[in-house]
């Protein structure tokens, strides 16, 4: 790949910032050398002039036809020279790279990585590599959007990418990158989930185990996470729930035991833990139970 007078990455970003606040149309042509002059600000009139120029050319039947924007339409032989680089208003951080009557839309990070500026030359093979890199970047952005809302497991991100239409290879590459950047970590996720569900949400370990399986966490990581939740924490959680249920229940002693025990079992507490908790509550209430029932798992 070749480039003439290549600007720095800072120049690219400064130029994008100036163009983003001053352009009045959907596209701002940043091919002009003056655009990259970091010593002068790009005036509003100039931004509008470049944008109008692009719009005039695009309205002319098809200096850049829609069918000519895909990489498959590019000539296979020879080198293609970039004739203009234009910042798109939407979506954010994307640029239209024109090669005469052909054009590609590329993410800013990919454009910077491959030094795509006016006058640079690329072969069809090189452009195919760039398009693939752009697809990975777009999929990565989709993953970041999902993670911005809450933590997720690898399986959940993979499913989200599949829903977005990304192929298996792209999804695996994105997941690899996210793991390297520590943006997803199933072990940490499982530990935090288990601790929070038992301590704050009144769920037993059996319930939490089922939840983590549904989230695609591997069994060893699940068991490790549950092992980090102490028996005392789970017992205290079960006891607090049981006491509330017991005091809101009516009927004979055995009826209240059955109602409270069944409630705890549905919350994912083990039978042995349920039995211990019920005995403690009955003792606290100063009651006697002839039937020391053991709850099955």
C-alpha positions as a Markdown table, in Angstrom:
| # | Residue | x | y | z |
|---|---|---|---|---|
| 1 | Unk | 0.0 | 0.0 | 0.0 |
| 2 | Unk | 1.2 | 3.5 | -0.8 |
| 3 | Unk | 0.4 | 6.9 | 0.6 |
| 4 | Unk | 1.5 | 10.5 | 0.0 |
| 5 | Unk | 1.9 | 12.9 | 2.9 |
| 6 | Unk | 0.1 | 10.7 | 5.3 |
| 7 | Unk | -1.4 | 12.5 | 8.3 |
| 8 | Unk | -1.0 | 11.2 | 11.8 |
| 9 | Unk | -3.8 | 9.5 | 13.7 |
| 10 | Unk | -4.3 | 12.6 | 15.8 |
| 11 | Unk | -4.8 | 14.6 | 12.5 |
| 12 | Unk | -7.5 | 12.1 | 11.5 |
| 13 | Unk | -9.4 | 12.5 | 14.8 |
| 14 | Unk | -9.0 | 16.3 | 15.0 |
| 15 | Unk | -10.3 | 16.6 | 11.5 |
| 16 | Unk | -13.3 | 14.3 | 12.3 |
| 17 | Unk | -14.1 | 16.5 | 15.4 |
| 18 | Unk | -14.0 | 19.7 | 13.4 |
| 19 | Unk | -16.1 | 18.3 | 10.6 |
| 20 | Unk | -18.6 | 16.7 | 13.0 |
| 21 | Unk | -19.5 | 20.1 | 14.6 |
| 22 | Unk | -19.5 | 22.2 | 11.5 |
| 23 | Unk | -20.9 | 20.3 | 8.6 |
| 24 | Unk | -24.5 | 21.0 | 7.5 |
| 25 | Unk | -25.0 | 18.1 | 5.2 |
| 26 | Unk | -24.7 | 14.3 | 5.4 |
| 27 | Unk | -21.2 | 14.1 | 4.0 |
| 28 | Unk | -18.1 | 16.3 | 4.5 |
| 29 | Unk | -15.3 | 15.8 | 2.0 |
| 30 | Unk | -12.0 | 15.7 | 3.9 |
| 31 | Unk | -9.8 | 14.9 | 0.9 |
| 32 | Unk | -8.6 | 18.6 | 0.5 |
| 33 | Unk | -5.1 | 19.1 | 2.0 |
| 34 | Unk | -6.4 | 22.2 | 3.7 |
| 35 | Unk | -8.7 | 20.0 | 5.8 |
| 36 | Unk | -5.7 | 18.4 | 7.4 |
| 37 | Unk | -4.0 | 21.7 | 8.2 |
| 38 | Unk | -3.9 | 21.5 | 12.0 |
| 39 | Unk | -2.8 | 25.1 | 12.3 |
| 40 | Unk | -6.2 | 26.4 | 11.0 |
| 41 | Unk | -9.8 | 25.6 | 11.9 |
| 42 | Unk | -12.1 | 24.4 | 9.2 |
| 43 | Unk | -14.7 | 27.1 | 8.7 |
| 44 | Unk | -18.4 | 26.4 | 8.4 |
| 45 | Unk | -18.5 | 27.8 | 4.9 |
| 46 | Unk | -15.8 | 25.5 | 3.8 |
| 47 | Unk | -17.4 | 22.5 | 5.3 |
| 48 | Unk | -20.7 | 23.4 | 3.6 |
| 49 | Unk | -18.8 | 23.9 | 0.3 |
| 50 | Unk | -17.2 | 20.5 | 0.3 |
| 51 | Unk | -20.5 | 18.9 | 1.3 |
| 52 | Unk | -22.4 | 20.6 | -1.4 |
| 53 | Unk | -19.8 | 19.5 | -3.9 |
| 54 | Unk | -20.2 | 15.9 | -2.9 |
| 55 | Unk | -24.0 | 16.1 | -3.0 |
| 56 | Unk | -23.9 | 17.7 | -6.5 |
| 57 | Unk | -21.7 | 15.0 | -7.8 |
| 58 | Unk | -23.8 | 12.2 | -6.3 |
| 59 | Unk | -27.0 | 13.6 | -7.7 |
| 60 | Unk | -25.5 | 13.4 | -11.2 |
| 61 | Unk | -26.8 | 9.9 | -12.2 |
| 62 | Unk | -24.5 | 8.0 | -10.6 |
| 63 | Unk | -21.0 | 9.2 | -10.3 |
| 64 | Unk | -21.1 | 6.6 | -7.5 |
| 65 | Unk | -23.9 | 4.1 | -8.1 |
| 66 | Unk | -25.3 | 2.1 | -5.3 |
| 67 | Unk | -24.3 | -1.1 | -7.1 |
| 68 | Unk | -20.7 | 0.1 | -7.3 |
| 69 | Unk | -20.2 | 0.4 | -3.6 |
| 70 | Unk | -19.6 | -3.2 | -2.8 |
| 71 | Unk | -16.1 | -4.8 | -3.0 |
| 72 | Unk | -17.4 | -7.3 | -5.6 |
| 73 | Unk | -17.9 | -4.5 | -8.1 |
| 74 | Unk | -14.3 | -3.4 | -7.9 |
| 75 | Unk | -11.9 | -4.3 | -10.7 |
| 76 | Unk | -9.8 | -7.4 | -9.9 |
| 77 | Unk | -6.6 | -6.2 | -11.7 |
| 78 | Unk | -4.4 | -3.1 | -11.1 |
| 79 | Unk | -4.3 | -0.6 | -8.3 |
| 80 | Unk | -7.1 | 1.6 | -7.3 |
| 81 | Unk | -6.3 | 5.2 | -6.1 |
| 82 | Unk | -8.4 | 6.9 | -3.5 |
| 83 | Unk | -9.9 | 10.1 | -5.0 |
| 84 | Unk | -11.8 | 11.3 | -1.9 |
| 85 | Unk | -12.4 | 10.6 | 1.8 |
| 86 | Unk | -15.7 | 11.8 | 3.2 |
| 87 | Unk | -17.0 | 11.8 | 6.7 |
| 88 | Unk | -20.5 | 10.5 | 7.0 |
| 89 | Unk | -23.0 | 12.1 | 9.4 |
| 90 | Unk | -24.6 | 8.8 | 10.2 |
| 91 | Unk | -23.6 | 6.3 | 11.4 |
| 92 | Unk | -21.0 | 7.9 | 13.6 |
| 93 | Unk | -17.3 | 7.4 | 13.0 |
| 94 | Unk | -17.7 | 6.1 | 9.4 |
| 95 | Unk | -16.2 | 7.4 | 6.2 |
| 96 | Unk | -16.9 | 7.0 | 2.5 |
| 97 | Unk | -13.7 | 6.1 | 0.7 |
| 98 | Unk | -14.1 | 6.8 | -3.1 |
| 99 | Unk | -12.0 | 5.3 | -5.9 |
| 100 | Unk | -13.4 | 7.2 | -8.8 |
| 101 | Unk | -16.8 | 5.7 | -9.5 |
| 102 | Unk | -16.3 | 3.0 | -6.8 |
| 103 | Unk | -16.7 | 3.5 | -3.1 |
| 104 | Unk | -16.5 | 1.8 | 0.3 |
| 105 | Unk | -17.8 | 2.8 | 3.7 |
| 106 | Unk | -15.3 | 2.1 | 6.4 |
| 107 | Unk | -15.1 | 2.7 | 10.2 |
| 108 | Unk | -12.7 | 5.4 | 11.4 |
| 109 | Unk | -10.4 | 3.0 | 13.3 |
| 110 | Unk | -10.0 | 0.8 | 10.2 |
| 111 | Unk | -9.4 | 3.8 | 8.0 |
| 112 | Unk | -6.6 | 5.0 | 10.3 |
| 113 | Unk | -5.1 | 1.5 | 10.7 |
| 114 | Unk | -4.7 | 1.1 | 6.9 |
| 115 | Unk | -3.8 | 4.8 | 6.3 |
| 116 | Unk | -6.6 | 5.3 | 3.8 |
| 117 | Unk | -6.1 | 8.9 | 2.5 |
| 118 | Unk | -6.5 | 10.6 | -0.9 |
| 119 | Unk | -3.8 | 9.5 | -3.3 |
| 120 | Unk | -3.2 | 6.1 | -1.6 |
| 121 | Unk | -3.3 | 3.1 | -3.8 |
| 122 | Unk | -4.8 | -0.4 | -3.0 |
| 123 | Unk | -5.3 | -3.6 | -4.8 |
| 124 | Unk | -8.5 | -5.5 | -4.8 |
| 125 | Unk | -7.0 | -8.1 | -2.5 |
| 126 | Unk | -5.9 | -5.4 | -0.1 |
| 127 | Unk | -9.4 | -3.9 | -0.1 |
| 128 | Unk | -11.0 | -7.3 | 0.6 |
| 129 | Unk | -8.8 | -7.5 | 3.7 |
| 130 | Unk | -9.9 | -4.0 | 4.7 |
| 131 | Unk | -13.6 | -4.9 | 4.2 |
| 132 | Unk | -13.1 | -8.0 | 6.5 |
| 133 | Unk | -11.4 | -5.8 | 9.1 |
| 134 | Unk | -14.3 | -3.4 | 8.9 |
| 135 | Unk | -16.8 | -6.2 | 9.4 |
| 136 | Unk | -14.9 | -7.3 | 12.5 |
| 137 | Unk | -14.9 | -3.7 | 13.8 |
| 138 | Unk | -18.7 | -3.3 | 13.2 |
| 139 | Unk | -19.4 | -6.6 | 15.0 |
| 140 | Unk | -17.1 | -5.5 | 17.9 |
| 141 | Unk | -19.1 | -2.3 | 18.1 |
| 142 | Unk | -22.3 | -4.3 | 18.4 |
| 143 | Unk | -20.7 | -6.3 | 21.2 |
| 144 | Unk | -19.7 | -3.2 | 23.0 |
| 145 | Unk | -23.2 | -1.8 | 22.8 |
| 146 | Unk | -24.5 | -4.9 | 24.4 |
| 147 | Unk | -21.9 | -4.7 | 27.2 |
| 148 | Unk | -22.6 | -1.1 | 27.8 |
| 149 | Unk | -25.9 | -2.0 | 29.3 |
| 150 | Unk | -24.7 | -4.8 | 31.7 |
| 151 | Unk | -22.2 | -7.5 | 32.1 |
| 152 | Unk | -22.7 | -10.5 | 29.9 |
| 153 | Unk | -21.2 | -14.0 | 29.4 |
| 154 | Unk | -19.4 | -15.1 | 26.3 |
| 155 | Unk | -22.4 | -17.2 | 25.3 |
| 156 | Unk | -24.8 | -14.2 | 25.6 |
| 157 | Unk | -22.5 | -12.0 | 23.5 |
| 158 | Unk | -22.1 | -14.8 | 20.9 |
| 159 | Unk | -25.9 | -15.1 | 20.7 |
| 160 | Unk | -26.3 | -11.3 | 20.3 |
| 161 | Unk | -23.8 | -11.3 | 17.4 |
| 162 | Unk | -25.7 | -14.1 | 15.8 |
| 163 | Unk | -28.9 | -12.2 | 16.1 |
| 164 | Unk | -27.2 | -9.3 | 14.4 |
| 165 | Unk | -26.4 | -11.5 | 11.5 |
| 166 | Unk | -22.6 | -11.9 | 12.0 |
| 167 | Unk | -21.0 | -15.2 | 11.0 |
| 168 | Unk | -19.3 | -17.7 | 13.3 |
| 169 | Unk | -15.8 | -16.7 | 12.3 |
| 170 | Unk | -16.4 | -13.0 | 12.9 |
| 171 | Unk | -18.2 | -13.7 | 16.2 |
| 172 | Unk | -15.3 | -15.9 | 17.5 |
| 173 | Unk | -12.8 | -13.2 | 16.5 |
| 174 | Unk | -14.8 | -10.6 | 18.4 |
| 175 | Unk | -15.1 | -12.8 | 21.5 |
| 176 | Unk | -11.3 | -13.4 | 21.4 |
| 177 | Unk | -10.7 | -9.7 | 21.4 |
| 178 | Unk | -13.1 | -9.0 | 24.2 |
| 179 | Unk | -11.5 | -11.7 | 26.4 |
| 180 | Unk | -8.0 | -10.3 | 25.7 |
| 181 | Unk | -9.3 | -6.8 | 26.7 |
| 182 | Unk | -10.9 | -8.3 | 29.8 |
| 183 | Unk | -14.3 | -7.0 | 28.7 |
| 184 | Unk | -15.8 | -10.4 | 29.1 |
| 185 | Unk | -14.7 | -13.0 | 31.7 |
| 186 | Unk | -17.1 | -15.8 | 32.5 |
| 187 | Unk | -15.3 | -16.8 | 35.7 |
| 188 | Unk | -15.6 | -13.3 | 37.2 |
| 189 | Unk | -19.2 | -13.0 | 35.9 |
| 190 | Unk | -20.2 | -16.3 | 37.6 |
| 191 | Unk | -18.6 | -15.3 | 40.9 |
| 192 | Unk | -20.3 | -11.9 | 41.0 |
| 193 | Unk | -23.6 | -13.4 | 39.8 |
| 194 | Unk | -23.6 | -16.1 | 42.5 |
| 195 | Unk | -22.6 | -13.8 | 45.3 |
| 196 | Unk | -25.3 | -11.2 | 44.4 |
| 197 | Unk | -28.1 | -13.7 | 43.8 |
| 198 | Unk | -27.6 | -15.5 | 47.1 |
| 199 | Unk | -26.8 | -12.6 | 49.3 |
| 200 | Unk | -29.1 | -9.9 | 47.9 |
| 201 | Unk | -31.8 | -11.7 | 45.8 |
| 202 | Unk | -32.7 | -14.6 | 48.1 |
| 203 | Unk | -31.8 | -17.4 | 45.7 |
| 204 | Unk | -30.3 | -20.7 | 46.7 |
| 205 | Unk | -27.3 | -22.3 | 45.1 |
| 206 | Unk | -29.4 | -24.8 | 43.1 |
| 207 | Unk | -31.3 | -21.9 | 41.5 |
| 208 | Unk | -28.1 | -20.0 | 40.7 |
| 209 | Unk | -26.5 | -23.1 | 39.2 |
| 210 | Unk | -29.4 | -23.4 | 36.8 |
| 211 | Unk | -29.2 | -19.7 | 35.9 |
| 212 | Unk | -25.5 | -19.8 | 35.1 |
| 213 | Unk | -26.0 | -22.9 | 32.9 |
| 214 | Unk | -28.7 | -21.1 | 30.9 |
| 215 | Unk | -26.1 | -18.2 | 30.4 |
| 216 | Unk | -23.7 | -20.7 | 28.9 |
| 217 | Unk | -21.1 | -20.7 | 31.7 |
| 218 | Unk | -19.0 | -23.8 | 31.8 |
| 219 | Unk | -19.7 | -26.2 | 34.6 |
| 220 | Unk | -16.2 | -25.9 | 36.3 |
| 221 | Unk | -16.6 | -22.1 | 36.5 |
| 222 | Unk | -20.1 | -22.5 | 37.9 |
| 223 | Unk | -18.9 | -24.8 | 40.7 |
| 224 | Unk | -16.0 | -22.6 | 41.5 |
| 225 | Unk | -18.3 | -19.6 | 41.8 |
| 226 | Unk | -20.7 | -21.4 | 44.0 |
| 227 | Unk | -17.9 | -22.6 | 46.2 |
| 228 | Unk | -16.9 | -19.0 | 46.9 |
| 229 | Unk | -20.3 | -18.4 | 48.5 |
| 230 | Unk | -20.1 | -19.6 | 52.1 |
| 231 | Unk | -22.6 | -21.9 | 53.7 |
| 232 | Unk | -23.2 | -19.2 | 56.3 |
| 233 | Unk | -24.2 | -16.7 | 53.6 |
| 234 | Unk | -26.7 | -19.1 | 52.0 |
| 235 | Unk | -28.1 | -20.1 | 55.4 |
| 236 | Unk | -28.6 | -16.5 | 56.5 |
| 237 | Unk | -30.3 | -15.7 | 53.2 |
| 238 | Unk | -32.6 | -18.7 | 53.5 |
| 239 | Unk | -33.4 | -18.0 | 57.2 |
| 240 | Unk | -34.4 | -14.4 | 56.4 |
| 241 | Unk | -36.8 | -15.5 | 53.7 |
| 242 | Unk | -38.2 | -18.3 | 55.8 |
| 243 | Unk | -38.9 | -16.1 | 58.7 |
| 244 | Unk | -40.9 | -13.7 | 56.6 |
| 245 | Unk | -42.8 | -16.5 | 55.0 |
| 246 | Unk | -43.4 | -18.2 | 58.3 |
| 247 | Unk | -44.9 | -15.1 | 59.9 |
| 248 | Unk | -47.2 | -14.4 | 57.0 |
| 249 | Unk | -48.5 | -18.0 | 57.0 |
| 250 | Unk | -51.6 | -19.2 | 58.8 |
| 251 | Unk | -52.9 | -22.5 | 59.9 |
| 252 | Unk | -51.5 | -25.4 | 62.0 |
| 253 | Unk | -47.8 | -25.8 | 62.7 |
| 254 | Unk | -47.4 | -28.6 | 60.1 |
| 255 | Unk | -49.2 | -26.4 | 57.5 |
| 256 | Unk | -46.9 | -23.5 | 58.1 |
| 257 | Unk | -43.9 | -25.8 | 57.9 |
| 258 | Unk | -45.1 | -27.2 | 54.6 |
| 259 | Unk | -45.8 | -23.7 | 53.1 |
| 260 | Unk | -42.5 | -22.3 | 54.3 |
| 261 | Unk | -40.4 | -25.3 | 53.3 |
| 262 | Unk | -42.0 | -25.5 | 49.8 |
| 263 | Unk | -41.3 | -21.8 | 49.4 |
| 264 | Unk | -37.6 | -22.2 | 50.1 |
| 265 | Unk | -37.3 | -25.2 | 47.9 |
| 266 | Unk | -38.8 | -23.2 | 45.0 |
| 267 | Unk | -36.1 | -20.6 | 45.6 |
| 268 | Unk | -33.4 | -23.1 | 45.0 |
| 269 | Unk | -32.3 | -24.0 | 48.5 |
| 270 | Unk | -31.3 | -27.6 | 49.2 |
| 271 | Unk | -33.5 | -29.9 | 51.2 |
| 272 | Unk | -31.0 | -30.3 | 54.0 |
| 273 | Unk | -30.7 | -26.5 | 54.4 |
| 274 | Unk | -34.5 | -26.1 | 54.4 |
| 275 | Unk | -34.8 | -28.6 | 57.2 |
| 276 | Unk | -32.2 | -26.9 | 59.4 |
| 277 | Unk | -33.7 | -23.5 | 58.8 |
| 278 | Unk | -37.2 | -24.7 | 59.7 |
| 279 | Unk | -35.9 | -26.3 | 63.0 |
| 280 | Unk | -34.2 | -23.0 | 63.9 |
| 281 | Unk | -37.3 | -21.0 | 63.3 |
| 282 | Unk | -39.6 | -23.3 | 65.3 |
| 283 | Unk | -37.1 | -23.2 | 68.2 |
| 284 | Unk | -37.0 | -19.4 | 68.0 |
| 285 | Unk | -40.8 | -19.2 | 68.1 |
| 286 | Unk | -40.8 | -21.5 | 71.2 |
| 287 | Unk | -42.8 | -24.2 | 69.4 |
| 288 | Unk | -42.5 | -27.9 | 69.5 |
| 289 | Unk | -42.8 | -30.1 | 66.4 |
| 290 | Unk | -43.2 | -33.8 | 66.9 |
| 291 | Unk | -42.6 | -34.3 | 63.2 |
| 292 | Unk | -39.0 | -33.5 | 62.5 |
| 293 | Unk | -39.5 | -33.7 | 58.7 |
| 294 | Unk | -36.5 | -33.9 | 56.4 |
| 295 | Unk | -37.0 | -32.1 | 53.0 |
| 296 | Unk | -35.8 | -34.0 | 50.0 |
| 297 | Unk | -33.6 | -32.4 | 47.4 |
